[in-house]
């Protein structure tokens, strides 16, 4: 065998020739340009440093010298007002954060391709002296069932609606744009907002994949507004919007250690939102603080004649907005709260009870009174002892007392009408969605056990399809029962103690029936009145013998509605499960239109959490407030996620 020997001189000449060739082809700057694109310091920002503890795995870069990780909206506004940051820079830094962590948590479904151009316009307004609101230049996400009339999709996480064109912005998106907020993208969600299946992986959609909580990526992240809550929790945006029919704001908020506000049905417009139930749907807000979530609520609430449910808020909203109700821990002196222990608290595990009771002790030490035993009168009938179950009436053999009886019918009617407003799609009915899922069962799980995220296939959609949208006697009986048992015989009754109204009910939102009761206490309807042909989208007021009833049109569906409505709820971070590392919250329930009250008490408790330490906890160990994600299981990708 012969070997070719290359002298050092020959090798040197060949390298010179190669260098000359590179410079000739790419120019003198070519090698420098290539070198400049090499990541010379990969850790800790571009890749997680596995030698660090969980809460140090994904630190966030400073944004042009400004620390924006965990920054409040007020802090971000201050940085922009003094010229430290521009809206373009801030948005780009949040996109950098999305690039850093979203491959793990999968909270962002789509980025707005025009975000830099919009940010530039907002910067120009600020430079000219115009700041539209506290949200001016602040990036946010909306759940992918909230329409935006731009180059982004609105699909409820389903490929079935990909490419469809919405007629306009959802009203809440329009209001946020008008307030100067920057729509950065769409968030992932549980497909069709959990309507499609009853045995599914929370936070999964065919188009979006599996969203995961940064506290533990292997378990249920909360839903259906999963991505919205996760994105706020990991500092991908400052705030986000979600929607709730039954727990879909409160549940993901508390499972991601952020604040969630679920408003009274009718306070925020549902126009342009892919619907589930006209009686229970509401648009809510997510923030890392009560103040931030309240800023957003102030921007989106208001009357919208495309959703006549909002007309009933007239006379029930504060003149100066809800921010005026923000308070400090001093407000707790003299406050009186109820504790419906048997109704909800007994379903919390002992460790959670102990940690939340420690927080309750802190609240009483600030001067508040907490009265135990203020129960929901019918809790033994309406509260499932086995956790959340929106068909608990049928479980008891009484479908005419089941929330699901109402939801199935509402969804059939509401979704068909919504689909009729879309263009550039052949999906025009619930039947079309069902068939699409069957034809594409690999991605959409239209048949049972063909997609691990949808073990039961699309049984929720099929159950709705079977109703044909008929509002029969069983439907009306179920509607009357769930509203009566959760309202006057429910939350309102529990709030009345010894003839005096309590300031709120303190509940553990990790116990699903708590937010389920608030969700069912939605619209109080009369039994069907004689059919009246709608002449417009405006309300038709009945004669003076029924002054509290109006006929309204929601997505062109004629219904009869009582002006008295409910019920809102707010949750704040309150603890961490020592086993799963998943957070849980402390929630406050109250009656219709009581958002000002909820904001007052939630902000007071939050201030107490941030400024006080109990004798049994050190500042490092005081976990009954917002804490950093632990990123448990950050390299695992199990589907379905675990219900833990």
C-alpha positions, -999 to +999 in steps of 0.1 A: +000+000+000+013+034-009+008+065+012+007+100-002+029+123+018+020+160+020+047+183+031+039+211+056+047+236+028+022+220+005-005+220+032+002+257+040-001+266+003-034+246+000-048+265+030-038+298+015-055+288-017-087+279+002-087+311+021-082+330-011-111+311-027-134+319+002-125+356+001-130+356-037-164+340-036-178+356-004-157+387+000-135+397+029-165+399+053-178+364+046-158+346+073-165+374+099-202+372+090-203+335+095-184+337+128-207+363+141-236+339+139-220+313+161-235+310+196-204+314+218-223+314+251-250+288+249-257+286+286-278+296+305-301+314+280-302+295+248-301+260+264-311+250+299-281+245+321-288+210+336-265+217+365-290+243+378-321+237+400-354+237+383-363+274+389-330+284+374-332+264+342-347+291+320-336+325+331-348+354+309-324+378+293-326+414+301-343+435+274-318+462+263-306+465+299-341+463+314-352+433+335-386+424+321-389+389+337-419+392+361-422+429+353-456+444+359-474+464+333-467+496+353-430+488+353-430+481+316-448+514+310-423+533+331-394+519+311-411+530+278-421+564+292-385+573+301-371+559+269-354+528+282-375+506+259-396+509+228-426+488+220-406+472+192-378+463+215-402+449+241-421+428+216-389+415+202-377+405+237-409+386+243-404+368+210-369+359+220-384+345+252-409+325+232-380+311+211-362+302+243-390+283+261-419+276+239-404+245+225-410+230+259-443+245+270-460+249+236-481+279+247-480+299+215-498+286+184-490+314+160-471+347+160-486+379+145-464+384+114-471+422+116-461+427+152-430+448+145-450+471+122-477+476+147-452+482+175-436+509+153-469+526+150-474+525+187-439+539+193-447+568+169-478+576+189-459+576+221-432+598+206-459+623+195-472+624+231-501+600+228-504+571+252-537+554+247-540+535+280-519+516+306-517+489+280-501+510+253-473+490+236-478+459+259-477+426+240-504+400+247-519+368+234-554+356+229-568+321+229-572+306+195-610+308+197-610+346+198-611+361+163-586+386+149-591+401+115-555+400+104-531+375+089-535+350+118-559+321+120-588+315+143-594+278+146-602+267+181-571+245+177-587+224+149-573+219+114-609+219+103-610+257+104-575+264+090-577+289+062-611+302+071-616+339+072-634+357+100-656+387+093-640+410+119-620+413+151-637+399+182-650+429+201-625+423+229-596+422+205-609+455+189-610+471+223-575+460+232-561+473+199-579+506+205-562+507+240-528+505+223-521+469+233-500+448+209-515+415+197-484+393+196-501+361+186-526+333+193-523+308+222-528+271+222-559+256+239-578+224+245-594+218+211-629+233+207-625+246+243-630+211+257-663+206+239-651+179+216-643+150+240-650+139+275-619+117+278-590+138+265-556+153+273-561+188+287-543+214+267-541+194+235-554+203+201-548+188+167-534+220+153-516+232+184-503+200+200-499+195+237-495+226+259-476+220+291-473+238+324-437+249+332-443+238+368-446+202+357-447+194+320-461+159+325-494+168+341-526+185+333-517+222+327-553+234+332-577+243+305-592+250+282-574+283+280-541+265+286-517+284+264-529+318+275-522+310+312-489+292+305-476+321+284-482+346+311-467+323+337-434+318+318-431+355+308-438+351+271-462+380+274-474+404+301-511+394+299-535+372+279-572+366+272-590+333+277-626+322+276-646+303+301-677+282+299-670+261+330-636+267+346-615+275+315-601+307+330-600+299+367-586+264+363-555+272+341-548+304+361-546+285+394-526+257+379-500+281+365-497+304+396-512+335+380-543+357+385-574+348+366-606+369+364-637+352+351-663+380+347-700+380+350-716+366+318-725+397+299-697+420+312-674+411+283-687+407+247-685+372+231-690+386+196-663+371+174-656+343+199-661+307+188-690+298+211-698+269+233-728+280+254-746+313+252-756+310+289-721+305+303-695+318+279-675+347+290-641+363+281-617+365+310-582+379+317-549+365+329-521+385+346-492+379+370-508+404+394-543+415+403-536+450+390-524+437+356-554+414+351-577+443+362-561+467+336-571+442+310-606+438+323-610+476+322-600+476+286-624+449+274-656+452+293-685+473+280-717+472+260-715+457+225-747+456+204-734+425+186-738+406+219-770+418+235-761+400+268-738+429+274-767+454+275-777+441+310-744+455+325-758+490+322-759+505+357-738+478+372-703+488+362-681+514+380-677+549+365-639+549+369-633+513+360-623+484+381-587+496+388-602+521+412-612+491+434-576+480+439-566+480+476-540+470+501-539+446+530-553+474+553-587+469+536-590+435+552-596+450+586-633+444+593-639+422+562-660+391+567-657+360+544-675+328+543-659+293+541-681+267+525-661+238+539-684+209+533-694+222+499-658+223+484-629+223+509-633+187+519-624+176+484-589+193+487-562+169+497-549+174+533-516+190+523-534+216+502-559+222+530-531+228+555-513+252+532-544+272+523-555+273+560-522+289+568-530+316+543-565+319+558-548+324+592-527+352+577-559+368+564-575+368+598-544+382+614-548+412+591-582+419+607-606+399+586-632+374+600-637+341+583-669+322+591-668+284+585-698+265+574-713+290+550-724+262+527-741+260+493-776+248+505-780+222+478-743+211+477-752+175+485-773+174+454-753+195+429-717+190+439-702+158+427-682+141+455-657+129+429-646+162+415-656+182+384-685+166+364-706+187+342-730+158+336-735+150+373-772+153+369-772+124+345-748+105+368-776+108+394-802+096+368-815+131+363-805+146+329-831+173+335-808+185+363-776+184+343-754+213+330-743+191+301-779+188+289-779+225+284-744+228+270-749+201+243-779+219+229-764+254+231-732+243+213-752+228+184-770+260+178-742+285+186-715+268+166-737+264+135-745+301+136-709+311+141-697+289+112-722+307+089-703+339+094-670+325+080-658+326+044-632+305+026-642+273+042-664+243+035-670+237+072-705+251+077-720+229+104-713+207+134-719+178+111-690+190+089-667+192+119-676+157+129-670+144+094-637+162+091-624+146+123-634+112+110-617+118+077-586+130+095-587+108+125-549+106+128-545+143+137-580+150+149-589+118+167-624+115+152-626+079+161-619+065+196-584+054+204-568+067+172-552+097+188-537+093+223-549+127+233-586+119+224-592+085+240-630+088+235-627+103+201-652+131+196-680+119+219-687+155+230-693+167+195-714+136+187-735+142+219-742+177+207-750+166+172-775+141+185-796+168+202-802+186+168-802+218+189-838+211+201-847+230+232-871+204+246-887+202+280-857+184+295-835+212+283-856+239+299-859+219+331-822+214+333-815+251+327-840+262+354-825+237+379-789+245+375-795+282+377-818+281+407-796+256+426-764+276+420-779+311+423-807+319+448-803+284+464-766+285+459-740+313+460-765+340+469-778+319+498-743+311+510-734+348+509-762+356+533-752+348+569-774+357+599-792+383+577-760+400+566-741+398+533-706+384+535-678+401+515-672+369+496-668+331+497-632+318+499-629+285+480-601+262+467-603+264+429-582+233+425-615+216+435-634+217+402-669+219+416-661+254+430-658+271+397-684+248+382-710+262+405-701+298+396-702+288+359-737+273+361-750+304+378-751+322+344-781+334+327-814+332+343-840+325+317-878+323+317-894+293+304-901+296+266-925+324+258-945+326+226-922+328+196-915+364+185-898+370+152-866+390+157-865+422+137-829+432+144-799+425+166-812+450+191-832+438+222-869+439+220-883+449+253-915+433+265-945+451+279-944+467+313-960+437+330-926+420+326-901+448+332-872+425+340-874+404+309-860+412+275-858+392+243-822+391+231-804+378+201-770+361+205-756+349+172-792+353+159-806+328+184-838+343+200-839+337+238-857+352+268-834+365+295-838+379+329-817+410+335-803+396+367-771+376+359-740+360+373-715+349+385-679+361+385-648+346+402-612+355+408-582+334+417-548+343+430-517+321+435-518+304+469-497+273+471-477+245+456-483+208+456-452+193+472-455+161+452-463+173+417-449+209+421-481+221+405-496+254+419-530+259+432-549+291+440-573+307+465-605+319+448-632+344+458-668+339+447-695+365+448-728+374+431-735+390+397-717+422+388-694+420+419-661+424+400-653+456+420-656+436+452-636+407+439-608+430+428-608+448+461-604+417+482-581+398+458-557+427+457-558+431+494-549+395+500-522+396+473-506+427+490-507+407+523-490+378+506-462+399+493-456+419+525-462+395+554-445+363+566-461+340+591-443+328+621-442+293+607-427+302+574-394+318+563-395+342+533-378+315+512-404+289+522-436+310+520-451+294+489-487+305+494-481+332+468-467+332+432-435+313+429-412+305+399-419+274+378-398+243+387-398+229+351-403+193+364-402+168+335-390+195+310-376+168+287-407+146+289-434+146+262-461+122+275-495+123+258-520+122+274-508+144+303-514+130+338-543+143+359-523+151+390 
